[in-house]
Amino acid sequence: MGKKTKKQNRKVNKAVDNNRPVRLVRVDTNKNADNSIYHANMQALKIHYPELAVKIERTPRKNRFVVSKPGPQATFNLYSREGNFYYYNIDGPMEDVSTQMKALNLKNARLAIFLGMGLGYELMYYVQNESKKQNTSSILVIEKDLEIFRAAIETFDLTGFIGHPQFKLIVGLEEGDLYTSIREYLNENNRYFLLKALKFIYHPSSLRLNKDYYIRAIQLVKDAGSQQILHFGNDPYDSLIGIENMLANLDEIISNPGINLLYNRFAGKPAVVVATGPSLNKNKHLLKGLENKALIVAADASLRVLINMGVKPHLVTSLERVMPTVKLLGGFGKQEVEDVYLAACPVVRNEMYQAYPGPRIIVYRDFDHFKWLGIDRGILKIQLSAGNMAFKVAEALGCDPIILIGQDLAFSRDGRSHANDTTYGEKQIKPGAHVLTVPGNDGQPIETTSTWYLFLRAYEMDVLNYSGTCINATEGGAYVTGTTIMPFEEAIDKHIQEEFYPQDTIRESLTAFTPQDVEEDLQQVMKLTADTIEDLEQIIENCRQGINSYEKYKDELESCLNNPENIRIIRKKLTAIEHEIMDYKEKCRQLHHTFQLFFAHVFQS
């Protein structure tokens, strides 16, 4: 540990020592708290955080904390009955907060995340003394304890914070809901762009009270950031493969109908989403006889398991752009899958379409290059796995409830990763894979991998944004926040009883796609391809000229970095240099349809 770190720790520890346990104290019960302050804050909460306001009103007081005025300054402080200590230094809460804030050594906190709120002194100090200095554009407060938050809104007028567009409260949430709330927050206004300028702010007393929760919150913020980056792409080469595969699949896209023809065709009807987790062995037999009573959507790896047992799903989803997935859908006879529609995203390998003898439906992910194509087949906000995709397809078709089976996202208790009869076997995870523990559907911890963990978090976002009921009938595996846990047999008894013949509905709906549509789309793509080639040649030339301009001024500009005095010599030229170089960028942007929709996703990944 370096000297600087030790010195900072001494500062923090000293402040914590000032909050030593109190033995003989006189505590005010705060019965005469200013009700007007509380009511003003509650009115603001009802406008901006209505669910939180209801939660506060419905939660009974436990009197674990008391607001009092100890010390020479008689300033409001928060006393913990259980811990027998004051939250802030009794000699002066604001001075205490100042000391703690300085010990954090904040720099460039564009996104400030408060771990605990206390009575609000930290927020007030930060806004008054640090926010402008740090160039902070967003503030998020995560407070575990509803009773602490209630004490704050009974003590100080916080309406200015509550109603401010750059301020966000997350109060009293359990881990699963906390993750989805953080993920939504980062997605709003593209805050994930600020992840490298994120700083956590806390008072030692918040850690003293709820250390494990806030350490977990830090990890969830990191997880949410990683998920968001993965969702938008983090590998230019992978993005290029996706574009190459899309171009190789143009004939499939043009020649086949889209998922948009099935939107809401199954409104209020049950769906079963089938994945290949090891628990599928327990209840897959119950799928027999459900083909006319539920829409069955299978992830690609589960198709062989179902066909081998005589069950035909109505749709099978696939989105991976690598060769191993081709094997999942190859080797079937035409009659085996004649009514099983391959609902793949056309970034998959073209070899998959060649290998699969059944009918197809085109499903786009929310990528700009499908918008560039201009052929409407339906865009879904699909996340990371074929299982996630199957859920989103069922949602888009209007299904309610959606029942999950085989969606373990975890190892079985005996160490298996997949169900019996899967293409690549029951144990597909290589030794040495990073393993972590998550809550299981049975209430006990269960082991998962870092990849499955990402899928789990993606599923939680999908369920959060789904307006219907999601029943997790996996009968094993990891708990997905927001789902209702229920045995598959019980889910069938409650929700899958009436026949509505999904296959007939699919077949009839797709008749809207005609040979004339194919011809019109073909002509459009031929013109688009020619225009795009011409635009790309112009973009390449603009980039070359931009690089030449940069090289022309490179030495002169770098000399200013090495010797700031040189900047006075070229100050008058800087605007002209900037205009010359950036003009080529603007010329590229003017070719928006090609530059942004077709090309930009690659270098933005």
C-alpha positions in Angstrom: 0.0 0.0 0.0 1.5 3.4 -1.0 2.1 6.3 1.4 -0.7 8.3 -0.3 -3.2 5.5 0.1 -2.3 5.0 3.8 -2.6 8.7 4.4 -6.1 8.8 2.9 -7.1 5.7 4.9 -5.9 7.4 8.1 -8.2 10.4 7.3 -11.2 8.2 6.8 -10.5 6.0 9.8 -10.0 9.1 12.0 -13.4 10.3 10.9 -15.0 6.9 11.6 -13.4 6.9 15.1 -15.2 10.2 15.8 -18.4 8.2 15.3 -17.4 6.0 18.2 -20.2 4.0 20.0 -22.3 6.3 22.3 -23.0 5.1 25.8 -24.7 7.9 27.6 -26.7 9.9 25.1 -29.8 12.0 25.2 -31.9 11.3 22.1 -34.7 13.5 20.8 -37.6 11.4 19.4 -38.2 14.1 16.7 -41.9 13.9 17.3 -42.1 17.5 16.6 -40.4 17.2 13.2 -41.4 19.8 10.7 -44.3 18.1 8.9 -44.4 20.8 6.2 -40.9 19.6 5.1 -42.0 16.0 5.0 -45.2 16.8 3.1 -43.3 18.9 0.5 -40.9 16.1 -0.1 -43.6 13.6 -0.3 -45.5 15.7 -2.9 -42.4 15.9 -5.0 -41.9 12.1 -4.7 -45.5 11.4 -5.7 -44.8 13.4 -8.9 -41.3 12.1 -9.8 -41.1 8.7 -7.9 -44.7 7.6 -7.3 -43.8 4.0 -6.4 -41.3 5.1 -3.8 -43.9 7.5 -2.3 -46.4 4.7 -1.9 -43.7 2.4 -0.5 -42.8 5.0 2.2 -46.4 5.5 3.1 -47.1 1.7 3.4 -43.9 0.8 5.3 -44.4 0.9 9.1 -41.8 2.6 11.2 -39.4 0.4 13.1 -37.7 3.3 15.0 -34.2 1.9 14.3 -33.0 5.5 13.7 -33.7 8.7 15.4 -33.0 12.3 14.2 -31.5 14.4 17.0 -29.4 17.5 17.7 -26.4 16.4 19.7 -23.1 18.3 20.1 -22.1 21.9 20.6 -23.7 23.1 17.3 -27.0 21.3 18.0 -27.2 20.3 14.3 -29.4 17.5 13.0 -27.8 14.1 13.2 -28.9 10.5 12.7 -28.6 8.2 15.6 -28.6 4.4 15.1 -30.2 2.6 18.0 -28.9 -0.8 16.9 -25.3 0.3 16.4 -25.4 2.9 19.2 -23.6 5.6 17.1 -24.2 8.8 15.3 -24.0 8.8 11.6 -22.0 12.1 11.5 -19.4 13.5 13.7 -21.4 15.2 16.5 -19.0 18.2 16.4 -20.4 19.2 13.0 -22.0 17.0 10.3 -21.1 19.3 7.4 -17.5 19.5 8.5 -17.4 15.7 8.8 -18.8 15.3 5.3 -16.2 17.8 4.0 -13.4 15.7 5.5 -14.8 12.5 4.1 -15.3 14.0 0.6 -11.7 15.3 0.5 -10.4 11.9 1.5 -12.1 10.4 -1.6 -9.7 12.5 -3.8 -12.4 12.9 -6.5 -11.3 13.8 -10.1 -13.6 14.2 -13.1 -16.7 12.8 -11.5 -18.9 13.3 -14.5 -21.3 10.6 -13.1 -21.4 10.7 -9.3 -23.0 7.6 -7.6 -23.7 8.0 -3.9 -23.6 4.8 -1.9 -26.0 5.8 0.9 -27.8 9.1 1.5 -27.7 9.7 5.3 -29.7 12.8 6.1 -28.6 14.4 2.8 -25.5 16.4 4.0 -23.3 14.6 1.5 -25.6 15.7 -1.4 -25.8 19.3 -0.2 -22.1 19.5 0.3 -21.3 17.9 -3.1 -23.7 20.2 -5.1 -22.4 23.3 -3.3 -18.7 22.6 -3.4 -17.8 19.8 -5.8 -20.3 19.4 -8.6 -19.1 22.3 -10.8 -15.5 21.5 -10.0 -16.0 17.9 -11.1 -18.0 18.8 -14.2 -20.8 16.5 -12.9 -23.7 16.0 -15.3 -25.6 13.2 -13.5 -26.0 12.2 -9.8 -27.4 8.8 -8.7 -28.2 8.0 -5.1 -28.5 4.4 -4.0 -29.9 4.1 -0.5 -30.6 0.6 0.9 -32.5 1.6 4.0 -36.0 3.1 3.5 -36.0 4.2 7.2 -32.9 6.3 6.7 -34.4 7.9 3.6 -37.5 8.7 5.5 -35.5 10.4 8.2 -33.8 12.5 5.5 -37.1 13.7 3.9 -38.5 14.5 7.4 -35.4 16.6 8.2 -34.5 18.6 5.1 -36.2 20.1 2.1 -34.9 17.9 -0.7 -37.5 18.9 -3.3 -34.8 20.6 -5.4 -33.0 17.3 -5.7 -36.1 15.1 -6.1 -37.4 17.1 -9.1 -34.1 17.8 -10.8 -33.6 16.0 -14.2 -29.9 15.3 -13.5 -30.7 13.6 -10.2 -31.9 10.0 -9.7 -33.0 8.1 -6.6 -32.9 4.3 -6.1 -34.2 3.5 -2.6 -34.9 0.2 -0.8 -34.4 -2.2 -3.7 -33.2 -5.8 -3.5 -30.3 -7.0 -5.6 -32.3 -8.1 -8.7 -34.4 -5.0 -8.9 -31.3 -2.9 -8.1 -29.5 -4.2 -11.2 -32.4 -3.6 -13.6 -32.8 -0.1 -12.2 -29.1 0.7 -12.6 -29.2 -0.7 -16.2 -32.2 1.4 -17.1 -30.5 4.5 -15.6 -27.3 4.0 -17.6 -29.3 3.5 -20.8 -31.2 6.8 -20.3 -29.6 9.7 -22.1 -26.7 7.3 -23.0 -25.1 7.7 -19.6 -23.0 4.6 -20.2 -20.7 6.9 -22.1 -19.8 8.3 -18.7 -18.6 5.0 -17.3 -14.9 6.0 -17.4 -15.7 9.2 -15.5 -17.8 7.5 -12.8 -17.0 8.0 -9.2 -18.5 6.4 -6.1 -19.1 8.7 -3.2 -19.9 7.5 0.3 -19.7 8.3 4.0 -18.1 5.6 6.2 -21.3 5.3 8.2 -23.2 4.0 5.2 -20.6 1.2 4.8 -20.7 0.6 8.6 -24.5 0.0 8.3 -24.7 -1.8 5.0 -21.3 -2.6 3.7 -22.1 -5.8 1.8 -25.0 -4.2 0.0 -23.0 -1.2 -1.2 -20.1 -3.4 -2.3 -22.6 -5.5 -4.2 -24.0 -2.3 -5.7 -20.6 -1.3 -7.0 -20.3 -4.7 -8.7 -23.8 -4.4 -10.2 -22.9 -1.0 -11.6 -19.9 -2.6 -13.3 -22.1 -5.5 -14.5 -24.7 -3.1 -15.9 -22.0 -1.1 -17.7 -20.4 -4.3 -19.2 -23.9 -5.4 -20.4 -24.6 -2.1 -22.0 -21.3 -2.1 -23.8 -21.8 -5.7 -25.0 -25.3 -4.8 -26.2 -24.0 -2.0 -28.5 -20.9 -4.0 -29.5 -17.3 -4.0 -28.3 -15.5 -5.7 -31.1 -15.0 -4.1 -34.6 -14.0 -7.4 -36.1 -17.2 -9.1 -34.8 -19.3 -6.2 -36.2 -17.6 -6.7 -39.6 -18.5 -10.4 -39.5 -22.1 -9.5 -38.8 -22.2 -7.2 -41.9 -20.4 -9.7 -44.1 -22.9 -12.4 -43.0 -25.9 -10.1 -43.6 -24.6 -9.4 -47.1 -24.1 -13.1 -47.7 -27.7 -13.6 -46.5 -29.4 -11.0 -48.7 -31.1 -13.7 -50.8 -32.6 -15.2 -47.7 -33.7 -11.8 -46.5 -35.3 -10.9 -49.8 -37.0 -14.2 -50.3 -38.6 -14.8 -46.9 -41.2 -13.1 -44.8 -40.4 -11.2 -41.6 -41.5 -11.6 -38.0 -43.4 -8.3 -38.4 -46.2 -10.3 -40.1 -46.7 -12.1 -36.8 -46.7 -9.2 -34.5 -49.5 -9.5 -31.8 -51.1 -12.5 -33.7 -51.0 -14.4 -30.4 -52.2 -11.7 -28.1 -53.1 -13.1 -24.7 -52.1 -16.7 -25.7 -49.5 -18.7 -23.8 -46.0 -19.4 -25.1 -43.4 -21.9 -23.9 -39.8 -20.8 -24.4 -37.5 -23.8 -24.5 -33.7 -23.7 -23.8 -31.2 -26.5 -23.2 -30.3 -26.1 -19.5 -29.9 -29.4 -17.6 -33.2 -29.1 -15.9 -35.0 -29.6 -19.3 -34.5 -33.4 -18.5 -37.1 -33.0 -15.7 -40.0 -31.6 -17.6 -39.5 -31.8 -21.4 -41.9 -34.8 -21.6 -44.7 -32.4 -20.6 -44.4 -30.6 -23.9 -46.0 -33.5 -25.8 -49.6 -32.6 -26.7 -49.1 -28.9 -26.2 -48.5 -28.0 -29.9 -52.1 -26.8 -30.4 -52.4 -25.1 -27.0 -49.3 -23.0 -26.7 -46.8 -21.3 -29.0 -43.6 -23.2 -28.6 -40.4 -21.2 -29.3 -37.2 -23.1 -29.0 -33.6 -21.8 -28.8 -31.5 -23.4 -31.6 -29.6 -25.8 -29.3 -32.9 -27.3 -28.0 -34.3 -28.2 -31.4 -32.6 -31.6 -31.6 -33.7 -32.5 -28.1 -37.4 -31.7 -29.0 -37.4 -33.4 -32.5 -35.8 -36.6 -31.0 -38.7 -36.8 -28.6 -41.4 -36.1 -31.2 -42.2 -32.5 -30.3 -42.1 -29.9 -33.1 -41.7 -26.3 -31.9 -43.4 -23.7 -34.0 -40.3 -21.4 -34.2 -36.6 -21.9 -33.5 -34.4 -18.9 -32.8 -30.7 -18.4 -33.7 -28.4 -15.4 -33.7 -24.7 -16.5 -33.2 -22.5 -15.6 -36.2 -20.1 -18.5 -35.8 -19.8 -21.9 -37.4 -20.5 -24.2 -34.4 -24.1 -23.0 -34.4 -24.6 -24.4 -37.9 -24.3 -27.9 -36.5 -27.2 -27.2 -34.2 -29.6 -26.9 -37.1 -28.0 -29.4 -39.6 -28.8 -33.0 -40.2 -32.6 -32.8 -40.0 -34.8 -34.4 -42.7 -37.2 -32.0 -44.5 -40.3 -33.8 -43.1 -38.9 -33.6 -39.5 -38.9 -29.7 -39.6 -41.4 -28.9 -42.4 -43.5 -26.9 -40.1 -40.7 -25.5 -37.8 -39.8 -22.0 -38.8 -36.2 -20.9 -38.4 -36.6 -17.4 -36.9 -32.9 -16.5 -37.2 -31.3 -13.1 -37.2 -29.6 -12.9 -40.6 -26.1 -12.2 -39.1 -25.8 -16.0 -38.7 -23.6 -17.9 -41.1 -25.1 -18.5 -44.5 -24.2 -22.1 -44.1 -26.9 -22.3 -41.4 -29.6 -21.5 -43.9 -28.1 -24.0 -46.4 -28.1 -26.7 -43.7 -31.6 -26.2 -42.5 -34.3 -27.7 -44.7 -37.3 -26.1 -43.0 -39.1 -22.8 -43.6 -37.7 -19.4 -42.5 -38.8 -16.1 -40.9 -36.5 -13.2 -40.9 -35.9 -11.5 -37.5 -33.7 -8.4 -37.3 -31.8 -7.3 -34.2 -31.8 -3.6 -33.5 -28.7 -2.9 -35.6 -28.3 0.1 -37.9 -27.2 -2.0 -40.9 -30.7 -3.5 -41.0 -32.1 0.0 -41.1 -29.7 0.7 -43.9 -31.1 -2.2 -45.9 -34.6 -0.6 -45.9 -36.4 -3.9 -46.2 -38.9 -4.2 -43.4 -38.9 -7.6 -41.7 -39.3 -6.4 -38.1 -36.7 -5.3 -35.6 -36.6 -6.6 -32.0 -34.4 -5.5 -29.2 -32.6 -8.8 -28.8 -29.8 -9.2 -26.3 -27.1 -11.8 -26.0 -28.4 -15.4 -26.5 -30.8 -17.5 -28.5 -32.8 -18.0 -25.3 -33.1 -14.2 -24.9 -34.2 -14.0 -28.5 -36.9 -16.7 -28.1 -38.4 -14.7 -25.2 -38.4 -11.5 -27.3 -40.0 -13.3 -30.2 -42.8 -14.6 -28.0 -43.3 -11.1 -26.5 -43.5 -9.5 -30.0 -46.1 -12.0 -31.0 -48.2 -10.8 -28.0 -48.0 -14.0 -25.9 -49.0 -13.8 -22.3 -48.0 -15.6 -20.2 -44.5 -16.6 -21.4 -43.4 -19.8 -19.7 -39.7 -20.6 -19.5 -38.3 -24.2 -19.3 -34.7 -25.3 -19.5 -33.5 -21.7 -18.9 -31.1 -22.7 -16.1 -28.3 -20.3 -16.8 -26.4 -22.3 -14.3 -24.9 -25.7 -13.7 -27.0 -28.5 -12.3 -26.2 -29.7 -8.8 -24.3 -32.6 -10.3 -22.2 -30.3 -12.5 -23.9 -30.7 -15.9 -24.2 -27.6 -18.2 -26.8 -28.8 -20.7 -29.7 -31.3 -21.1 -29.4 -34.8 -22.4 -29.2 -35.3 -26.2 -27.9 -31.9 -27.0 -25.6 -31.6 -30.0 -22.4 -30.9 -28.0 -23.2 -33.0 -25.0 -24.1 -32.5 -21.3 -20.8 -31.0 -20.2 -19.9 -28.2 -22.6 -18.0 -25.9 -20.2 -14.3 -26.3 -20.3 -12.4 -26.9 -17.1 -11.0 -23.6 -15.6 -14.0 -21.5 -16.6 -14.7 -18.6 -14.2 -17.5 -19.8 -11.9 -19.5 -17.5 -9.6 -22.5 -18.0 -7.3 -26.0 -16.6 -7.8 -29.4 -17.2 -6.1 -31.2 -20.3 -7.4 -34.9 -20.9 -8.2 -35.0 -23.2 -5.2 -33.8 -20.4 -2.9 -30.3 -21.9 -2.5 -27.0 -20.5 -4.1 -26.1 -22.1 -7.4 -23.0 -22.0 -9.6 -23.0 -20.2 -13.0 -20.4 -18.9 -15.4 -19.5 -15.3 -16.3 -21.2 -15.8 -19.7 -24.4 -17.2 -18.3 -24.3 -14.4 -15.7 -24.5 -11.9 -18.6 -27.4 -13.9 -20.2 -29.1 -13.9 -16.8 -28.8 -10.1 -16.4 -30.0 -9.7 -20.0 -33.1 -11.8 -19.2 -33.9 -9.7 -16.2 -34.0 -6.6 -18.4 -36.2 -8.4 -20.9 -38.6 -9.5 -18.1 -38.6 -5.9 -16.6 -39.8 -4.5 -19.9 -42.4 -7.2 -20.6 -45.9 -6.1 -19.7 -47.2 -9.7 -19.3 -46.5 -12.5 -16.8 -43.3 -14.5 -17.1 -43.4 -17.9 -15.4 -40.1 -19.6 -14.7 -40.9 -23.3 -14.9 -37.2 -24.3 -15.3 -37.3 -26.4 -12.1 -33.7 -25.7 -11.4 -31.1 -23.1 -12.4 -30.7 -19.4 -11.5 -33.4 -17.2 -10.3 -34.4 -14.5 -12.9 -35.7 -11.4 -11.1 -39.2 -10.5 -12.1 -40.3 -14.1 -12.9 -42.9 -16.2 -11.1 -41.5 -19.6 -10.1 -43.9 -22.4 -10.8 -43.5 -26.1 -11.7 -44.2 -26.7 -15.4 -47.1 -29.1 -14.7 -48.8 -26.5 -12.6 -48.2 -23.8 -15.3 -49.8 -26.1 -17.8 -52.9 -26.7 -15.6 -53.3 -23.0 -15.0 -52.5 -21.4 -18.4 -52.4 -24.0 -21.2 -55.8 -25.6 -21.7 -57.5 -24.2 -24.7 -56.6 -25.1 -28.3 -55.9 -22.3 -30.7 -53.7 -24.0 -33.3 -50.6 -21.7 -33.6 -49.3 -23.4 -36.7 -52.4 -22.4 -38.7 -52.2 -18.8 -37.5 -48.5 -18.6 -38.5 -49.2 -20.1 -42.0 -52.2 -17.9 -42.6 -50.4 -14.7 -41.5 -47.4 -15.3 -43.7 -49.5 -15.5 -46.8 -49.4 -11.7 -46.8 -45.8 -12.0 -48.2 -46.0 -12.3 -52.0 -43.7 -12.9 -55.0 -44.3 -9.2 -55.8 -42.8 -8.2 -52.5 -39.7 -10.3 -53.4 -39.3 -8.6 -56.7 -39.7 -5.1 -55.3 -37.3 -5.8 -52.5 -34.8 -7.2 -55.0 -34.9 -4.1 -57.1 -34.5 -1.9 -54.1 -31.4 -3.8 -52.8 -29.7 -3.7 -56.2 -30.0 0.1 -56.3 -29.0 0.4 -52.7 -25.9 -1.7 -53.2 -24.8 0.4 -56.2 -25.4 3.6 -54.3 -23.5 2.3 -51.2 -20.5 1.3 -53.2 -20.3 4.8 -54.7 -20.8 6.4 -51.2 -18.1 4.2 -49.7 -15.6 5.2 -52.4 -16.3 8.8 -51.5 -16.0 8.2 -47.8 -12.6 6.5 -48.3 -11.4 9.4 -50.4 -12.6 11.9 -47.7 -10.7 9.9 -45.0 -7.5 9.9 -47.1 -7.7 13.6 -47.5 -8.4 14.1 -43.8 -5.3 12.0 -42.9 -3.2 14.0 -45.4 -4.4 17.3 -43.7 -3.6 15.8 -40.3 -0.1 14.7 -41.4 0.5 18.2 -42.8 0.0 19.9 -39.4 1.1 17.0 -37.2 4.6 18.2 -36.3 3.4 21.8 -35.8 0.6 20.7 -33.4 2.7 18.2 -31.5 5.3 20.9 -30.9 2.6 22.8 -29.0 2.1 19.8 -26.7 5.8 19.6 -26.0 6.2 23.4 -25.6 3.0 25.3 -24.8 4.8 28.6 -25.7 4.5 27.5 -29.4 0.8 27.7 -29.3 1.0 31.5 -29.4 2.8 31.2 -32.7 0.0 29.3 -34.4 -3.0 30.5 -32.4 -4.4 32.4 -35.4 -4.1 29.3 -37.6 -5.8 26.9 -35.2 -9.4 27.6 -36.4 -8.4 27.2 -40.0 -6.6 24.0 -39.3 -9.6 22.6 -37.4 -11.9 23.5 -40.2 -9.7 21.9 -42.8 -9.4 18.6 -41.0 -13.0 18.4 -39.7 -14.5 19.4 -43.1 -13.7 15.9 -44.3 -15.5 14.4 -41.4 -18.5 16.5 -42.1 -18.5 15.4 -45.8 -18.6 11.8 -44.5 -21.5 12.6 -42.2 -23.4 14.1 -45.1 -23.5 10.6 -46.6 -25.5 9.6 -43.5 -27.4 6.5 -44.9 -24.1 4.8 -45.8 -21.7 6.3 -43.2 -23.9 6.0 -40.1 -26.3 3.1 -40.8 -24.1 0.8 -42.8 -20.5 1.6 -41.7 -20.3 3.5 -38.4 -21.3 0.5 -36.2 -18.0 -1.2 -37.0 -15.7 1.5 -35.7 -18.1 2.5 -32.9 -17.9 -1.1 -31.5 
